[in-house]
């Protein structure tokens, strides 16, 4: 259900991510993802809290605008028992219009009113284990996929590892080409990028492939990445992080392999997280000081004994 006009597709195994990085670091990553998407949809947040797998399709040229398709698959019950009987989310009828589709196991919900570009205009429930959240610009593309079937040129991250991605590169936008001509020329020589992050032994391993348009373009990309790595290695906090990074060129493909201890990744995520918000003030107030005692009044004068002469 991710159309081909979305050139970057990410697949994240949330269950394995929590096991490898820990619950706290995983929650930090999910919170950042929601903040970057500019979408505070409570239904999407609810679905992610119950998910075992999430696939995100984005358009890199308009990534800040928020065009995207998010496919969330619900986790099975503990012990691998039968699938959950209830749907992942239940859109309220006051805010959503329920519609049937040509597919028996797919139900469409359309938001009522005007939805911002980065919001969710449509939700598709696929059976009782998956939900698809679609932004307004991508609604027609997803409807086309439902009618005609999957796009041949869609992004296809491999179904293994904690995280995998497939990026079909294209030309930068005209403002970026004008501002960064050297970078634009570098990107123009890249055809496709794919990567998998998985646990290998006691380490996280990134296995990436950058397929270029020619061997010369591959050598240029390799030289660019090597320069960045060497410049970053001079910073003490990143030296250990880059120790297990290897780059090599094979014909017109740049191969990247990077092994990092999970504890180091977890520490970097938590160290860069913003500090928790201060606790709200309570209603308890310290007792007010007692007023100082008033000074004693002077003694009253004695009654007069004067009497006039008879």
C-alpha positions as CSV (number, residue, x, y, z in Angstrom):
1,X,0.0,0.0,0.0
2,X,3.0,2.3,-0.2
3,X,2.9,4.0,-3.6
4,X,6.0,4.4,-5.8
5,X,6.0,8.3,-5.6
6,X,7.3,7.9,-2.1
7,X,11.0,7.3,-2.7
8,X,12.2,6.4,0.8
9,X,10.6,3.4,2.6
10,X,11.7,2.4,6.1
11,X,10.8,-0.8,7.9
12,X,11.2,-1.0,11.7
13,X,10.8,-4.1,13.8
14,X,9.7,-2.5,17.0
15,X,9.7,-5.7,19.1
16,X,13.4,-6.4,18.3
17,X,14.3,-2.7,18.6
18,X,13.0,-2.7,22.2
19,X,14.9,-5.9,23.0
20,X,18.2,-4.5,21.6
21,X,18.1,-0.9,22.8
22,X,15.9,-1.1,25.8
23,X,12.4,0.3,26.4
24,X,13.6,3.8,27.4
25,X,15.8,4.4,24.4
26,X,13.1,3.0,22.1
27,X,10.5,5.4,23.5
28,X,12.9,8.3,22.9
29,X,13.2,7.3,19.3
30,X,9.5,7.0,18.8
31,X,8.8,10.3,20.5
32,X,11.4,12.0,18.2
33,X,9.8,10.3,15.1
34,X,6.4,11.7,16.1
35,X,7.8,15.2,16.7
36,X,9.6,15.2,13.3
37,X,6.5,14.0,11.5
38,X,4.6,17.1,12.7
39,X,1.7,14.8,13.3
40,X,0.1,14.6,16.8
41,X,-2.6,12.1,15.7
42,X,-3.7,10.3,18.8
43,X,-4.8,7.3,16.8
44,X,-1.4,6.9,15.2
45,X,0.2,7.2,18.7
46,X,-2.2,4.5,20.0
47,X,-1.4,2.2,17.1
48,X,2.4,2.6,17.5
49,X,2.0,1.7,21.2
50,X,0.6,-1.7,20.2
51,X,2.7,-2.3,17.1
52,X,5.3,-5.0,16.4
53,X,6.2,-3.6,12.9
54,X,5.9,-0.2,11.2
55,X,6.7,0.7,7.6
56,X,7.0,4.4,6.7
57,X,7.0,5.8,3.1
58,X,8.3,9.3,2.6
59,X,9.1,11.7,-0.2
60,X,12.6,13.1,0.5
61,X,12.1,16.2,-1.7
62,X,9.1,17.2,0.4
63,X,10.0,15.5,3.7
64,X,9.3,18.6,5.7
65,X,5.8,19.0,4.2
66,X,4.8,15.7,5.8
67,X,3.6,13.6,2.8
68,X,3.7,10.0,4.0
69,X,2.1,6.6,4.4
70,X,2.5,4.7,7.6
71,X,1.7,1.0,7.8
72,X,1.4,-0.3,11.4
73,X,1.1,-4.0,12.2
74,X,-0.2,-5.1,15.6
75,X,1.8,-7.5,17.8
76,X,0.4,-10.9,18.5
77,X,-0.6,-11.9,22.0
78,X,2.0,-13.1,24.4
79,X,3.2,-16.6,23.7
80,X,2.3,-16.4,19.9
81,X,-1.4,-17.2,20.5
82,X,-4.2,-16.3,18.1
83,X,-4.2,-12.8,16.6
84,X,-6.0,-10.1,18.5
85,X,-9.7,-9.9,17.7
86,X,-10.2,-6.2,18.1
87,X,-8.9,-3.7,15.4
88,X,-5.8,-1.6,16.2
89,X,-7.8,1.6,16.3
90,X,-11.4,2.6,16.4
91,X,-11.9,6.0,14.7
92,X,-14.8,8.0,16.2
93,X,-17.8,8.4,13.9
94,X,-18.1,12.1,14.7
95,X,-14.6,12.7,13.2
96,X,-14.4,9.9,10.6
97,X,-16.7,8.5,7.9
98,X,-16.5,4.7,7.5
99,X,-16.6,3.3,4.0
100,X,-16.2,-0.1,2.5
101,X,-13.7,-0.9,-0.2
102,X,-13.5,-3.4,-3.1
103,X,-11.4,-5.6,-0.8
104,X,-13.3,-7.6,1.8
105,X,-10.8,-7.3,4.6
106,X,-10.0,-3.5,4.0
107,X,-12.1,-0.8,5.6
108,X,-11.6,2.9,4.8
109,X,-12.1,5.8,7.2
110,X,-12.1,9.4,5.8
111,X,-11.6,12.3,8.1
112,X,-14.4,14.9,8.2
113,X,-13.4,18.5,7.6
114,X,-10.2,20.1,6.4
115,X,-6.9,18.2,7.3
116,X,-3.5,19.8,7.2
117,X,-1.0,18.5,4.7
118,X,1.0,16.7,7.4
119,X,-2.1,15.3,9.1
120,X,-3.9,12.0,8.5
121,X,-6.8,12.2,6.0
122,X,-7.5,8.5,5.6
123,X,-7.1,5.4,7.8
124,X,-7.3,1.9,6.3
125,X,-7.9,-1.1,8.6
126,X,-6.6,-4.3,7.0
127,X,-8.1,-7.2,8.9
128,X,-7.6,-6.9,12.6
129,X,-3.8,-6.6,12.7
130,X,-2.8,-3.7,10.5
131,X,-3.7,0.0,10.0
132,X,-2.5,2.4,7.3
133,X,-2.3,6.1,8.0
134,X,-2.3,8.3,4.9
135,X,-1.7,12.0,4.5
136,X,-3.9,14.1,2.2
137,X,-1.5,14.3,-0.8
138,X,-1.1,10.5,-0.9
139,X,-4.7,9.6,-0.6
140,X,-5.3,9.3,-4.4
141,X,-2.1,7.3,-4.8
142,X,-3.1,4.8,-2.2
143,X,-6.6,4.5,-3.7
144,X,-4.9,3.7,-7.1
145,X,-2.9,0.9,-5.4
146,X,-6.0,-0.5,-3.9
147,X,-7.7,-0.6,-7.4
148,X,-4.8,-1.8,-9.5
149,X,-2.4,-3.5,-7.1
150,X,1.1,-2.7,-5.9
151,X,3.3,-0.4,-7.9
152,X,6.2,-2.2,-9.6
153,X,8.8,0.6,-8.7
154,X,7.7,0.9,-5.1
155,X,10.3,0.9,-2.3
156,X,11.0,-2.6,-1.0
157,X,13.1,-2.8,2.2
158,X,14.1,-6.4,2.9
159,X,12.1,-8.1,5.7
160,X,14.9,-8.8,8.1
161,X,16.8,-7.0,10.8
162,X,15.8,-4.3,13.3
163,X,15.6,-1.7,10.6
164,X,15.8,-1.8,6.8
165,X,15.4,0.9,4.2
166,X,15.2,1.3,0.4
167,X,15.8,4.7,-1.1
168,X,15.4,5.5,-4.7
169,X,17.4,8.7,-5.1
170,X,16.5,11.6,-7.4
171,X,17.5,15.1,-8.2
172,X,17.5,17.6,-5.4
173,X,15.0,20.5,-5.5
174,X,16.0,23.6,-7.5
175,X,16.7,25.7,-4.4
176,X,19.0,23.0,-2.9
177,X,20.7,22.6,-6.3
178,X,21.4,26.3,-6.4
179,X,22.6,26.4,-2.8
180,X,24.7,23.2,-2.8
181,X,25.8,22.5,-6.4
182,X,28.6,20.1,-5.4
183,X,26.2,18.0,-3.2
184,X,23.6,18.0,-6.0
185,X,26.2,16.6,-8.5
186,X,27.1,13.9,-5.9
187,X,23.5,12.9,-5.4
188,X,22.9,12.8,-9.2
189,X,25.4,10.0,-9.4
190,X,23.5,7.8,-6.9
191,X,20.8,5.5,-8.3
192,X,19.6,3.6,-5.2
193,X,20.5,3.0,-1.5
194,X,19.6,0.0,0.6
195,X,20.6,-0.8,4.2
196,X,19.8,-3.3,7.0
197,X,20.6,-2.8,10.7
198,X,20.6,-6.1,12.7
199,X,22.1,-7.7,15.8
200,X,25.2,-9.7,15.0
201,X,26.7,-11.3,18.1
202,X,26.9,-8.7,20.8
203,X,26.9,-5.8,18.3
204,X,24.6,-3.8,16.0
205,X,25.7,-4.1,12.4
206,X,24.7,-1.7,9.6
207,X,25.1,-3.3,6.2
208,X,24.6,-0.8,3.4
209,X,24.8,-0.6,-0.4
210,X,24.9,2.6,-2.4
211,X,24.5,1.7,-6.1
212,X,25.8,4.5,-8.3
213,X,25.3,5.3,-12.0
214,X,29.0,4.6,-12.9
215,X,32.3,3.4,-11.3
216,X,33.5,7.1,-11.4
217,X,30.4,8.2,-9.4
218,X,31.0,5.4,-6.9
219,X,34.6,6.5,-6.3
220,X,33.3,10.1,-5.8
221,X,30.7,9.0,-3.2
222,X,33.4,6.8,-1.4
223,X,35.8,9.8,-1.2
224,X,33.0,12.0,0.1
225,X,32.0,9.6,2.9
226,X,35.6,8.9,3.8
227,X,36.2,12.6,4.3
228,X,33.2,12.9,6.6
229,X,34.3,9.9,8.6
230,X,37.8,11.2,9.1
231,X,36.6,14.7,10.1
232,X,34.2,13.2,12.6
233,X,36.7,10.8,14.1
234,X,38.7,13.8,15.5
235,X,35.9,14.4,18.0
236,X,36.6,12.3,21.1
237,X,33.0,11.4,21.7
238,X,32.7,9.8,18.3
239,X,36.0,8.0,18.0
240,X,34.7,4.8,19.6
241,X,31.5,5.0,17.6
242,X,33.4,5.0,14.2
243,X,36.0,2.3,15.1
244,X,34.0,-0.5,13.4
245,X,33.2,1.4,10.2
246,X,34.4,0.0,6.9
247,X,33.9,1.6,3.4
248,X,34.9,0.0,0.1
249,X,34.1,0.3,-3.6
250,X,33.1,-2.7,-5.7
251,X,32.5,-1.7,-9.4
252,X,29.8,1.0,-9.2
253,X,28.6,0.1,-5.7
254,X,29.8,1.6,-2.4
255,X,29.6,-1.0,0.4
256,X,29.4,0.1,4.0
257,X,29.6,-2.1,7.1
258,X,29.5,-0.7,10.5
259,X,29.5,-2.6,13.9
260,X,28.6,-0.7,17.1
261,X,28.0,-2.0,20.6
262,X,24.3,-1.6,21.4
263,X,25.2,-0.1,24.8
264,X,27.0,2.8,23.0
265,X,24.0,3.5,20.8
266,X,21.7,3.4,23.8
267,X,23.9,5.9,25.7
268,X,24.1,8.3,22.7
269,X,20.3,8.3,22.3
270,X,19.6,8.9,26.0
271,X,22.4,11.5,26.3
272,X,20.9,13.5,23.4
273,X,17.4,13.3,24.7
274,X,16.0,16.6,26.1
275,X,15.8,16.7,29.9
276,X,12.4,15.8,31.4
277,X,10.0,18.6,32.0
278,X,9.8,19.9,35.5
279,X,7.1,18.5,37.7
280,X,4.0,20.7,37.8
281,X,3.6,22.7,41.0
282,X,1.4,21.0,43.6
283,X,-1.4,22.7,45.6
284,X,0.5,22.2,48.8
285,X,1.8,25.5,50.1
286,X,4.1,26.2,53.1
287,X,2.1,27.4,56.1
288,X,2.0,31.2,56.4
289,X,4.0,32.7,59.2
290,X,2.1,33.6,62.3
291,X,1.6,37.4,62.8
292,X,3.9,38.9,65.4
293,X,2.2,39.5,68.7
294,X,1.0,43.1,69.3
295,X,2.9,45.1,72.0
296,X,1.0,45.2,75.3
297,X,-1.2,48.3,75.9
298,X,0.0,50.8,78.6
299,X,-1.7,50.3,82.0
300,X,-4.9,52.3,82.4
301,X,-4.5,55.4,84.7
302,X,-5.8,55.0,88.3
303,X,-9.2,56.6,89.0
304,X,-8.9,60.2,90.2
305,X,-9.6,60.9,93.9
306,X,-9.9,64.6,93.5
307,X,-13.2,66.1,94.8
308,X,-14.1,69.7,94.9
309,X,-14.4,71.5,98.2
310,X,-17.8,71.6,99.7
